């Protein structure tokens, strides 16, 4: 019985950590998209300090927003 409780506790902790990491990854993706939008806006204002140089050297023009084709699926079945 104690083992079952520990397994349930660890499953709960795993789920909480997974949800937290998933949330952080989504936020990172949002920030990357926002960064690209701001860089595009700066580029449209013209060359006022070597922005094209920065974009080219950092390869920022190649960055695309992430699209998850196969999101991670977690099987919560425990088979001892």
N, C-alpha and C positions, 0 to 999 in steps of 0.2 A: 504494500500500500504506500509506503514511504517513497519507494522508487517511482511509482506512478505520479505522486505529487511533485517530485523533483523534475520529472520529465515534463509535466504540465507547466511548471514554473519556468523551465528553460525554453519551452516552446513560446510561452508568453513573452519572455525577454527577447527571444529571437525575432518575433513578430514586431515588437516595439522598435528594435534596432533597424529592422528591414524597412519599416515605415518611415523612420527618421532619415535613413540614408536615401530612400526614394524621394522624399521631400526635398532633401538637400540637392540631389541631382537635378530635380526639376527646376529648382531655384537657380542653379548654375546655368542650366540651359537658357532660362529666361534672361539672365544677366548677359550671357554671350550674345543672344539675339539683340538685346538693347545696345550693347557695345557696337555691334555691326551697324545697327541703325544710326547711332551717333556718328560713327566714322563715315558712313555714306553721306550724312548731312554735312559734315565738315568738308568732305570732298566736293560736294556741290557748291560750297561757298568759294571755292577756288584755292589756289596755292598760296597759303599765307603762313608759311613756316615749314615747308618741306613735308607736308602731309602725304603726298604721293610717295615720297622716299620712304617714309615710315611704313605706309601700307605695303609697299613692295618688299622692303627688307624684312618685315615681320610676317610676310605672306598672309596678311589679313584679308586680302581680296579673295583668297581661296577658301576662307572659312564659311561653312554653311551650317545652318541650324541642324541639330541632331534630330533624326527621325528614328524612333525605335521600331525596328522591323519585328523582332522576336523578343518581347519583354520577358524578363525572368519570371518563371512560375515556380512557386514553392509548394511542394507536396508535404502537407503536415501530418501525413499518416506515419505512425511509428510502429515498426514491426520488429520486436526484439528477437 
